[in-house]
């Protein structure tokens, strides 16, 4: 096997419309129009060259699982999100990068990650 990268991450959300508003209007992801007509609610989103798939289902307990979205300027991102009323942790170093965390409306943890920031 020769992995090429992560194509998509699927996350459960309790309300697809509420999650879509958060991911598109707040975090700036773009909705894809090519999601098949599955027998359950959901949506597909672009984040750079990768995708996030929202699945309408019970959200699992938060036990540390998360996914990370790379950003160019973490301090500016955190400030913008806080201005919009989103609770975001203070940026902190991790290796040579910086990270901060927020949660989507369903409680999924999202890491905001600025590579090579330290």
C-alpha positions in Angstrom: 0.0 0.0 0.0 1.2 3.5 -0.8 -1.0 6.1 0.9 -1.4 9.4 -1.0 -3.0 11.4 1.8 -6.3 11.9 3.5 -9.2 12.1 1.1 -12.0 12.9 3.6 -13.0 12.7 7.2 -16.6 11.8 8.2 -18.1 13.2 11.3 -21.5 12.7 12.9 -23.6 15.8 13.5 -27.0 16.1 15.2 -28.3 18.8 12.9 -26.9 19.0 9.4 -28.2 22.6 8.7 -26.7 23.9 11.9 -23.4 22.1 11.2 -23.4 23.4 7.6 -23.9 27.0 8.8 -20.9 26.6 11.2 -18.6 24.9 8.7 -19.4 27.2 5.8 -20.3 30.6 7.3 -18.0 30.5 10.3 -15.0 28.3 9.2 -15.2 29.1 5.5 -15.5 25.6 4.0 -17.4 25.1 0.7 -20.3 22.8 0.1 -19.9 20.2 -2.6 -22.9 19.4 -4.8 -21.9 15.8 -5.7 -23.1 14.0 -2.6 -25.1 10.9 -3.6 -28.7 10.6 -2.4 -27.9 8.5 0.6 -30.8 7.3 2.8 -29.6 9.5 5.7 -29.0 13.2 6.0 -25.6 14.8 5.4 -23.4 17.0 3.4 -20.0 17.0 1.8 -17.6 20.0 2.2 -14.3 21.0 0.7 -11.5 22.1 2.9 -8.5 22.7 0.6 -7.9 19.6 -1.5 -9.6 17.4 1.2 -13.2 16.9 2.2 -15.2 16.7 5.4 -18.4 14.6 5.2 -21.2 15.4 7.6 -23.4 12.5 8.6 -26.7 13.1 10.5 -26.4 10.7 13.4 -25.7 10.7 17.1 -22.5 12.3 18.0 -20.1 10.1 20.0 -18.8 11.1 23.4 -15.8 13.5 23.2 -12.8 11.4 24.2 -10.1 13.4 22.5 -10.9 12.6 18.9 -10.7 15.6 16.5 -9.5 16.7 13.1 -7.3 19.6 12.2 -7.8 22.4 9.7 -4.6 24.1 8.6 -4.8 27.9 8.7 -2.3 30.6 7.5 -2.5 32.9 10.6 -3.8 31.2 13.8 -3.8 34.4 15.9 -6.0 36.2 13.3 -8.2 33.1 12.9 -8.8 32.9 16.7 -9.5 36.6 16.9 -12.0 36.4 14.0 -13.8 33.4 15.5 -14.0 35.1 18.9 -15.5 38.2 17.3 -18.2 35.9 15.9 -18.9 34.5 19.4 -17.1 31.1 18.9 -15.3 29.8 22.0 -11.7 29.0 21.0 -8.8 28.1 23.1 -5.8 30.3 23.3 -3.1 29.3 20.6 -0.4 27.1 22.0 2.8 25.6 20.6 2.9 22.0 19.5 6.3 21.1 18.0 7.1 23.9 15.5 3.5 24.7 15.0 0.7 26.4 16.8 -2.8 25.0 17.6 -6.1 26.1 19.1 -9.3 24.2 19.5 -13.1 24.9 19.1 -16.1 22.7 18.9 -18.8 22.6 16.3 -22.5 22.8 17.3 -22.7 19.0 17.8 -19.7 19.0 20.1 -17.1 17.7 17.6 -13.7 19.1 18.4 -11.9 21.0 15.7 -8.2 21.8 15.8 -7.0 25.0 14.1 -3.4 24.4 13.1 -0.8 26.8 11.8 2.2 24.8 10.6 5.8 26.1 11.1 4.6 29.0 13.3 7.2 28.8 16.1 
